[in-house]
């Protein structure tokens, strides 16, 4: 499994904007698993997962690592192609236009719904768990490169947390956009 996979296809961006597909991809990034194992882990019916897993596989985000014949059917074990996924900058080129804007809007809509749900349903003691901020600043090209490197290091540390098997671990979410303003 690669450490980082560059997403170069807008269909992959759309798939990852779906919270359920993202949850599936996370499960397969932890370790190779069958669809049945992930269904049990998530408490879902296996039939609900098939089309989502197929979509992730068909798009190249999941790969088959093993196939076994089981009672007249083939059982496939999948693994995510990487631990971390990043959108390639070419997706946001000027000529990408409408499709990129729609994929970005979809990702923002899904994130907005998730954030609002967390804010409405947070429990006692969760007040310090949520950080929401918007920043703007000015910095030299060197400082911007330093900030980008620090952000990438932090993202790597978050990806390392995904590999944790601690039973008391909590799932976290985030949305990060780091961009130049003209």
N, C-alpha and C positions, 0 to 999 in steps of 0.2 A: 504494500500500500504506500502510495506517495504521501509526502507530508502536505503538499499544497497542489491543488488542481486549479488551473485557470479556466474559467467558464468563458467560452468563446461563442456560445450559441444562445440566442434570446429565449428559445424554448426551455433551455436549462434554467435560465433566470426565472421564467414563469413557474416552472416546477418547484423551485426552491422558495418561491413566494407563498406557496401553500404550506401552512403550518403542519399539517398532518404528514405531507411528503417529507418535510424537513425533519420531523420527528422520526420517521422511518429511516431516513438517511443517517441520522445520528445513531440509531440503534445498530445499523449495519457497519458504521464506522468504529464502533467499540470493539467488535470482533466478528468474524465470519459467522453467519447464522442462516437458518432456513426461515422461510416466511412463517411457518408454523411456530417457530421459537419466538420470533418477534411479536406475533399475534398474542401469544401467551404472556410475554413480557409487558405488552401494552394493554392487556385485558380487552382485546378486540377480537371479533370473529375473523377467522382466517379469510373468509370469502370477501370481507371488506378490503383486505390488503392486496389481493391479487392484482387488480388493475393499477393500483398505485405503484407497487413494486415493478410491474411490467413497464410502466411509464419511466420510472427511474433507470431501469436496465436498458430500455430502448434508447434513452437519451445519452447513455454512456456514463451515468453517475454511479451505477452499480455494476459490478462484474460477477460472473459466475465463477466460483473457485472450486466447486465440486458438484458432481451429479451422481446420484445413486438410484438404482432401480429399486422401488419399494412397492410391493403389491400391485404390480401392473402400471404404476405411474413412476415418473422420474421426479425425484426430490432434488431440488437445487439449493445449494448453499451459496449465499451472496455475501459480498463484502463491498463497502464503499471504495471508490477508486482513490480516495485520499481522506486524510483526517480534517483538512481545511479546504474551503472553496472560496476562490476570489474571482470577481468579474474582471475579465480582460479589458483594458482601457479602450481597445478598438471598438467595443460595443457602444461606447459613448461618443464615437466620432460623429462629426457633423452630418455625414451622409447616412448614418443609421436612422436618424430622424424619428418618425412617428412610433416605430416599433419599440425603440429604446424608451421613449417617453411613456408609453403604455406599460411596459414591464416595470419601470421605476414607479409609476403611479400604483400599480398593483402591489408591489413590495411595500410601499408606504402605507397603503390602505390596510394591508394585513397587519403591519407593525402597529399602526394606530389603534386598530381594534384590540390587539393583544395588550397594548399599554393601558388603554382605557379600562379594559377588563381587570387588569391587575390593580389599578387605582381604585376602582369601585369595590373590589372584593378583598382588599388587603386586610389581614388580621392584626390583632394586637401584637405589637413588637415589630411589625413589618415597616414602620415608618422610615427607619434608617436603611431599609433594603433597596429603595427605589431612588435612582438618580436620574433626573431629567434636566437637561440643560442645552442651551444653544449658544454657541460662541462664534465670535468673529474677532479676528486679530490681524496684525500686520507683523511680518517677520522677514528676515533676509532669506535668500534661497538656501543658505547653509542651515539656518535654524529650521526651515520647513523640512529639509531633508532629515534633520535630526528628529523632528517630531514624527515624521512618517516612519522612521526606523523604530522609534520607541513604541508607536502604535502597533507596528507589525510584531515586535517582541511581545507586547501585551496580548495580542491576538493569539500568538503561539502558546502563551501560558494558559489562555482560556481553552485552547484546543487540547492541551495536556490534561486539563481538568476533565474533559469529556471521557478520558480513558480511565477515570477513577471508577472503582467498583464499590465505593462506600455505600452502604445501605442507607445511611442518613443524609446522603447528598441531596441538594435541592437543584432543580432545573432552573437555569437562568436564561434570560434573553437579552438581546441588545440590538441596536441599530446604529451603525456608525457611517457617517458620510464625511469624507475629508476631501475638500475641493478648493480650487482657486476661485477667487471672486474678481472679476474684471472691473 
